[in-house]
């Protein structure tokens, strides 16, 4: 009887440690905000509210912003903080580049239901892609997958699950484990991180054209992680170095940023 009680107590302790580790990880990895503070109409763009259902039944909210004479459609996988209403500058830039934009919130962000997780964000991105293909009838050769920061990892996984024309990863990290070791060097990160977001092991097998963008002055994700993703990635691939911090480097170097993306699109998009 004593042995059974001891085993049960050990089991409960293990479950408690696991639960605390998961709570700690989620609180450090995801920073969702539910209130939408702005909309594309505030920068003069027409848009449509869209609600999708991911493969596990979670409701996902997004915006469809058409470009008129579009050269392609971009799926926007945003970073780990805020929600889609904090990405108006990027929406404006992509619109000016002649791209339709479909930007969506991961589960737990904005008006999307559920709670964020690695597999959940992958399901959400897949639902966004399927919306473009099925509801909008966008051919895969005109679909561009874009991800910034955490969204870079989501974009890489989406490029594994669905075919697209191009992949753009901006300010992306190699893996959540690598970031954890950087931020918490004295913790057993390999044991504590469950949501791996292991992009560095995936990019080598992606054969679509890829553009990696990173700032040497990135104050969150080290420049070297962006360079490493580029180095291990399969051809064809390109790298753009920008200036500025993690969240606003693309704005500090906006003209260089836009010219580089425009040239990248021109090299690979049909027509």
N, C-alpha and C positions, 0 to 999 in steps of 0.2 A: 504493500500500500504506500509505504514511504517513497519507494522508487517511482511509482506512478505519479505521485504528487510532485516529486522533483522534476520528472520529465515534463509534466504539464507546466510547471513554473518556468522551466527553461524555454519551452515552446512559446509561452506568453511573452517572455522577455525578448526573444528573437523577433516576434511579431511587433512588439513595441519599438524595438530598435529600427526595424524595417520601416514602420510607419513614420517614425520621426525623421529618418533619412529621406524618405519621399517628400515629406512636408518641407524639410530644409531645402531640398533640391528645387522643388516647384517654386518656393518663395524667392529663390535666387535666379531662376531661369526665366520666369514669365512675369511680366508687369502689365497686365491688362487694365484698360480703362473702359468703362461701359458707356459713358456719355459721349455722344458725337458732338463736337464743338463747332463744326463747320461743315460745308458741303461744296461740291464743285460749282454750284451756282454762284457762290461768292467770288469765284475767279472768272465768272462769265461763261461757264461751260454747262451745256445741257447734259443731263445724266438720268439714269433710270435706276431706281431701287430694285434690287434683285434678292430673292430669297431662294436658297438651294437646300437640298437635303443630302447630307453626306451618306456614305454607304452604311453607316451604323445608326442612321436615323436622326442625327443631330442637325438642327436647322442652322444654316450659315447665311449671313447677310453680306451683301456687297453692292458695289456701284458699277454700272456699265456706262462708260463715257465714250461715245463714238467720235471718230475723227473726221467724218465726212468722206473725203477722197482718201481712204485709208491705204497705207502701204503694208499694214500688218496689225495684229492684235497682241497686246502684251498682257500676260497674267502677272499681277503684281503681288508678290509674297513679301509682306512688310516685316519689320524688326520686332523685337520682343516687348516693346513698350507702347502704350497708348492704343490707338486704333486707326482705322482708315482716314478719319477726319484730320489726322496730323500729317498727312502725306500730300497735301495740295500742291506743294512746290514740285514734287516729282510728277504728279498728274499733269500739271501745266507743261512741264518739260517734255514729257512723252507725247502729249497732245500736239505741241509745236513741232515735234519730229514726225508728225503724220501718223501716229499710232492710236488705234482704239485702245482704251485701257479698261481692263476688268480687275478691280482691286476689291479684295474681300477681307473680312475679319476672321481670324482663327476662332475656333470655339472658345467661349469665355471672354472674348473681346467684343467691344461695341455691342451691336444688337444680335450677335450670334449666341446660340445656346451652348450648354455644356461647359466643360472645364478643359483647359489646354493640357496636352500631352504630346509626346513625339509622334506616336502613331495617329493621334487625332489630327495634328497639323497636316500630316501626309494625306489623310482622308479628305480634309478640307480642300487642299490644293488639287487633289484629283477631281473632286466635285466641281471646282472652278474650271478646270480644263474641260471636263465633259460638258459643262454648260456652253463653253465656246464652240465646241465641236457639234453638239447636238441641237441646242436651242438657237444658236446664232449661225450655225452652218459654216464656221470658219475652217478652211482647209488647213491641215497640219503644217503645210509649207509656209503658212503665214502666221503661225503662232510663235511668239517669243516668250520664254519663261524668264522672269526677272525676280531676283531675290536680294534683299539687303540685310546684312547682319544675320540674325537667326533665320530670316527668310532665305538667305543664301543656301543654308542646309536644306530647307524645305524645297527650294527650287531644284537642287541637285537630285533629291529623291524623286521629285515629280518627273524630271527628265529620264529617270530610270523606269518609271511606271508608264509613261505616255510618250509618244513620239512628238517632237516639235521641230521647228526650224532652227532656232537659236536659243542659247542660254547665256544670261548675263548675271554674274555674281559680284555684288558690291559689298565691300567691308565684311567679307564672310570669314568665318573661322574654320579651322581644320576639323575640329570635333569639340563636343561639349566637354569631354574628358580633358583635352588639352587646355581649354579655357579654365576648367576647374583647378587644374594643377597650377596654373598661373595665378589664379585669384586666391587659392587656399593651399599653398605649398606644403603645409604641415598636416594636412588631412589625407586619409586613404581614399583619394578621389575615385580611383578605379572601382572601389567597392560601394561608394556613395552615389555615383551618378548612374541613373537608370535610363534616362533619356539621352542617348549617346550622340545623336546627330553627327554621325561619323562620315563627313563629306570626303575626307582625304582618301578613304578606302574605295570611294565610288567614282570619282571623276576620271580615273584612268580608263574606265570602260565606256565612257560617254563619247560617241563619235561625232555628235553634232558640233557645229562651230560654237566656241565659247569665248566670252570676253570676261576677264577678271579685272575688277577696279578696286584700288585700295590706296589709302593715304599713308605716307611714311609717318605722318604725325597723328595717326589714329590713336586716340587716348583710351580705347577700350579693347579692340581686337588688334594685336600686334601686326604690323606691316608684314613681318616674316611669315605669318600664317597665310596671308593672302598670296604671297609669293610661292609658298610651298604648294598650295592648291594649284597654282598655275604650272609649277614645275612638274608635278606628277600627272597633270591632266593629259589626256590624249590629244593629238592634233585633230583638226585645226583649232588653234587657240591664240588669243591675244591678251596683252596686259596693258592696262592704263594706270599710271601713277598720278594721283591727284594730291592736293594739299588739304589742310584743314583737319578738324577733329572728326570723330566717328560719325556724328549725326549730321554735320553740315559741310563736309568736304566737297560734296558735289555742287553745292551752291557757291563756295569760295572759288572754285575753278569751273564755273558753269559753262563758259564759252568753250573751253578745252574739252570738258565733259561732253557737251552736246555734239561738238564736231567729231569726237572719237566714236560716239555711239552712232551718229548719222553715217559715218564712213563704214562702220561695222555692218550696219543694216544694208547699206548700199552694196557691199561686197557679196552678201549672201541671200538677201531676200529676192524672190523672183520678180522680174520687171523693174 
